[in-house]
Amino acid sequence: MKGTVLYDIKDGIAVLTVDNPPVNPLSDGVRAGLYDCLVKAEDDSSVIGVVLTGKGRAFIGGADISEFGGNGEGITLNEVFNKLESCSKPVVAAINGFALGGGLETALCCNYRIVAENAFVGLPEVNLGLLPGGGGTQRLPRLTGPGEALKMMLTGAHVPAKKALNIGIVDEISENVVEDSISFIKEKAESTKNHPKVRDMNEKVIEARGDEKVLLEAQAMAAKGRKGQFAPGQIIKCVESAINLDDFDEGLKKEGEYFLECLLHPQREAMIHIFFGERAASKIADVPKDTKTKDIKKAGIIGSGTMGGGIAMCFANAGIPVHIIDQDEDNLKRGLSVIEKNYDFMVGRGKLTAEQKDMVFGLVTSSLDYKDLSDCDIVIEAVYENLELKHEIFKSLDEHVKDDAILASNTSGLDIDSIASVTKRPELVVGTHFFSPANIMRLLEVVRGEQTSNETLATIMAIGKKLKKAAVVSLNAPGFIGNRMLFRYTAQANMLLLEGALPHQVDQALESFGLNMGPFRMMDLVGLDLGWRARKLGGKESPLHAKIGDELCEQNRFGQKSAAGYYNYSEGSRAPNPAPENEATYEKISSENGFTRRDISDEEIVDRCILALINEGADILSEGVAQRAADIDVVYINGYGFPIWRGGPMHHANAMGLDVVIEKLEKYKEITENDAYQPSEMLINLAKNGEKLAEAPQKDERKDKLGFEMSSVANNF
Ligand SMILES: NC(=O)c1ccc[n+]([C@@H]2O[C@H](COP(=O)([O-])OP(=O)(O)OC[C@H]3O[C@@H](n4cnc5c(N)ncnc54)[C@H](O)[C@@H]3O)[C@@H](O)[C@H]2O)c1
């Protein structure tokens, strides 16, 4: 059995301490321990009250996710909660550290709650496609009122001690939570026999009866922030039961039914896959776990543009001083003012206090001189995407930055080995591909060069964690992981346009599938002119899939930047409006290239775009560019707006069944005669053996000859 509960008596009070490192989840040993300790405290006539706390930095971190899908042997959580709530002696939860999910639900079964100053609470089950199934949906609204409870459960947010006190979750905040809880419960036990039970506090839920507003607001919140997800609707139904049912136990029963539906729902499996996938991504197969990492005390950034500014914010937000260099004084000023505006915006939204802003923004310094980077432990280059320029900069960095500092490039697709080759320290060179806006997007693709050392890689993975990024390693190959897949996907979207679909139809079909933004809206946002300009410069002909986009560029329709692209935009707005004037262009280019435009179903649109992603992902995996299928899913969810509840393209392929994937690829290969649908060898073999992508053997062979002519993405736009 995993975990235990320590039992101690202090001053007539039984102190129960959950001990299940590192975060005290409610594993079978903890459940059994809690139950036994409560029996022991009840049986001991010298005990007058109980304090429940946790060892280490957590009170109770939640359910033991590794038990999901198991046969659930031993004492159930509900048995423990019943025992706790009906304990014949008063119980106080001494919330010493974080109390999340089942941890907070445990505390809600106690008569009282006292929280340490720096602790926090929350019900984050929604992030795993679940709802708080241990009475949380019924008890929390009774303490905070349904509105606050819904906000907490739908966002899964961590609520700090002070706020927990303000909204009624806890009774007190304390500096010495266990000692204070012992005195508190002793005093309560001696002064009264009536100890409150959350289940009986009906006032706030009854108050909300007949008031539709709170549920409508919750529905709007879920529709906006958790589009397509199943669990939020179930949470709202649970709270509706808490509001409308007179009998608490009836509400609990409803919660149990809705919980089970979540548990059996495919979204739950998909979201847990990502939860574990993000943790697994930080492990690099051939880099030993105990590899030394460098201490990063100060960072440098070259280039104060879109990416440089955002990356600088990531470091400052993590409390790491950061120095920005630009070649151009005006650009530098502009860059810094954008950073400040971002922080001011956060202050305006109440996400940061004015003092916090001063502190964080105070960590950002800047100048025009490379010499000012001499004390940095890492420097990240974020200048224009031009290999010669990057060569120049890395040569200069090699001279000015201390010998053991890491030199990283934020390139979206240039050859990291080529960049490393101009330095005397190729083992300290690595790609750190942040996504825009870098201060918000979670993905960090870590590009491993031929000579990047284990220590450099391990340091970047550690710093990624500090910056709260989902860091995924990619081999140094064209487009890395994400942009290589994106290229295949947008190419297919463009082919659909050439064959007869319209941009808004393609976008709507894929947005209904769950993508944050359809491909044409995305291409308009990025700008259609990047690839067009590159092709013009190089005297290259447009590839078939880019013919329409290039023709639009010839008409000065570059996307949002020119208020016209695949869509039209009104001034100052990013909302896409249909552009019927483009249809003549579509007709013309289709016919010039031998396509008779046809009606294309939404099913074909989704199939073709998503299959293109899956097929390319499988190639990426078989070439060893990505370490594991889940890494690809983590990339696509955190960087490209793929719906988390589908678990990423590779998980989605498994859910479809690889035999079905192959069947569909073959079908579209026949219809389109397009190479994109030639099934990947890896998929064919796995499907033949009835295996899944996650079980695919990890290929550890490096492909040296992947060819780095040009970022494949740029070709597409
Ligand atoms: N913008 C994106 O969405 C995005 C996303 C991921 C990666 N990237 C990559 O990040 C890098 C930067 O892109 P960006 O969009 O931030 O560019 P940007 O044009 O917004 O900013 C580039 C900045 O670099 C400065 N600069 C140019 N040469 C310099 C030099 N020699 N020394 C110091 N500063 C110099 C410029 O003055 C400018 O302020 C590129 O490699 C790009 O491919 C961009």
The ligand as a Gaussian input file, in Angstrom:
#p B3LYP/6-31G(d) Opt

LIG

0 1
 N        7.220000      36.227000     -34.280000
 C        6.898000      34.963000     -34.085000
 O        5.728000      34.594000     -34.053000
 C        7.979000      33.941000     -33.832000
 C        7.659000      32.741000     -33.211000
 C        8.674000      31.830000     -32.915000
 C        9.966000      32.109000     -33.282000
 N       10.257000      33.276000     -33.927000
 C       11.668000      33.541000     -34.248000
 O       12.178000      34.470000     -33.297000
 C       13.153000      35.307000     -33.897000
 C       12.741000      36.745000     -33.673000
 O       11.508000      37.001000     -34.271000
 P       10.647000      38.293000     -33.927000
 O        9.315000      38.092000     -34.550000
 O       10.715000      38.591000     -32.483000
 O       11.428000      39.445000     -34.715000
 P       11.209000      41.009000     -34.660000
 O       11.361000      41.515000     -36.037000
 O        9.942000      41.342000     -33.938000
 O       12.407000      41.535000     -33.752000
 C       13.749000      41.390000     -34.068000
 C       14.562000      42.374000     -33.258000
 O       15.934000      42.032000     -33.384000
 C       16.665000      43.244000     -33.474000
 N       17.949000      42.970000     -34.116000
 C       18.193000      42.687000     -35.403000
 N       19.524000      42.499000     -35.599000
 C       20.116000      42.641000     -34.393000
 C       21.454000      42.565000     -33.935000
 N       22.437000      42.314000     -34.769000
 N       21.703000      42.752000     -32.622000
 C       20.697000      43.034000     -31.768000
 N       19.410000      43.126000     -32.155000
 C       19.117000      42.940000     -33.448000
 C       15.793000      44.166000     -34.256000
 O       16.152000      45.524000     -34.065000
 C       14.420000      43.835000     -33.697000
 O       14.108000      44.645000     -32.574000
 C       13.235000      34.861000     -35.339000
 O       14.277000      33.947000     -35.468000
 C       11.900000      34.201000     -35.592000
 O       11.953000      33.248000     -36.636000
 C        9.305000      34.201000     -34.190000

